[in-house]
Amino acid sequence: MAFPSMKSAVLVDGVVLNGPTTDTRAGEKFVEEACRLIMEEVVLKATDVNEKVCEWRPPEQLKQLLDLEMRDAGEPHDRLLKLCRDVIHFSVKTNHPRFFNQLYAGLDYYSLVARFMTEALNPSVYTYEVSPVFVLVEEAVLKKMIEFIGWQEGDGIFNPGGSVSNMYAMNLARYKYWPDVKEKGLSGLPRLILFTSEECHYSVKKSASFLGIGTENVCFVETDGRGKMIPEELEKQVLKARKVGAAPFLVCATSGTTVLGSFDPLDEIADVCERHGLWLHVDASWGGSALMSRKHRQLLHGIHRANSVAWNPHKMLMAGIQCCALLVKGKSDLLKKCYSAKASYLFQQDKFYDVSYDTGDKSIQCSRRPDAFKFWMTWKALGTLGLEERVNRALALSRYLVEEIKKREGFKLLMENMPIFAFGTFLQASERWKRDQSSGKNLMWWPQPSRRGC
Ligand SMILES: *Cc1c(COP(=O)(O)O)cnc(C)c1O
């Protein structure tokens, strides 16, 4: 960008307004070189088992190694690139085939490119005028997810996390039964009570506290030996709550519990909800992806009877974090009614296009990332059949792991008839673990095969 000649310079408060706001050439060069670095140090090394998962340092040591201080003067190009290099070096390579942790299933290249694109375009999906493509993409993805749930009609929104989706659902259910809550707040409400299983995700408790329902009004229903909610116990608890004058309004069932990977019996739970007029929310943040597999979707049998579903494609389906949808049954426009604030500066009703595409008022956020796009790109690249294969492979791998644990000396399967999903706590600390720990050896001894592509 050329500087304007002094003659045409617009000077206000000593600032030349029609000069460049930034050094464009330096900026472009930096982006180019940093992209190359990301390509070399992150993407190309992502699947290389000879690379380390992490260059681990304890916090105090890491603080010394990284230059975290922000100073008055900006730093030069080479220094900034060095900083980028350091950040990559000391970060955990979550795409590494030997990285085993909650949430992650490996690197999806198509979702990654979608992320690069949206980072570069920097859209926000509140209005169609700002994000025409991404608004339509979100609509298309939600429609398809709704089909997989088995609803004739539905609505939805992508949220920053399954936890937030659960909170949305809780608030929607409350709004459905007590719509005055939006204007009048909590003062006019009876003592609300909701039901979930002992194995539910902790976000249920957080949501209850955040929404002013209170954690004591979350009733944790007993589960069977496999971690599934017992519908008869649920019904007993509902009746008990009614007896003491509380107002039951919501059941939050889980499809794929966090620790045991259990799937609550949705059909039977839906019966209880129907009998007692309760909103059924299914937290399928994790297990929802099984809907894409003809082989495994029966795990969520009855999900079409839910009023709302939380489903995170960023887990088993490997869309980048975060990619989480809340889906709501029917065409009641409940999301919009519940959340809209009708900001006149943003959601004008007299725009030059169909303003029903201004979907932002369905959200409690203002600016919102186009998370659906990551999933859309992957879906486009793999097709529904490819996604199905991804789910089948993930489940086959977990089955393989179970068999390996059974065979392997020093390991103990904590639960017979292991659920086919599960992460986390099913390994008992073994002698080998203790040995490796005391010798400081790499603790990642998990068996082959690598999880590439699952
Ligand atoms: C992962 C998970 C969540 C939380 O989702 P975030 O996107 O991490 O907020 C909630 N419920 C269940 C069952 C989950 O597996």
The ligand as a Gaussian input file, in Angstrom:
#p B3LYP/6-31G(d) Opt

LIG

0 1
 C      -17.681000     -34.628000      25.697000
 C      -18.984000     -34.698000      26.368000
 C      -19.613000     -33.542000      26.814000
 C      -18.959000     -32.204000      26.789000
 O      -18.733000     -31.727000      25.510000
 P      -17.727000     -30.504000      25.322000
 O      -17.792000     -30.228000      23.858000
 O      -16.391000     -30.979000      25.768000
 O      -18.240000     -29.386000      26.146000
 C      -20.870000     -33.655000      27.366000
 N      -21.456000     -34.840000      27.478000
 C      -20.873000     -35.991000      27.077000
 C      -21.597000     -37.279000      27.234000
 C      -19.611000     -35.952000      26.495000
 O      -19.027000     -37.080000      26.095000

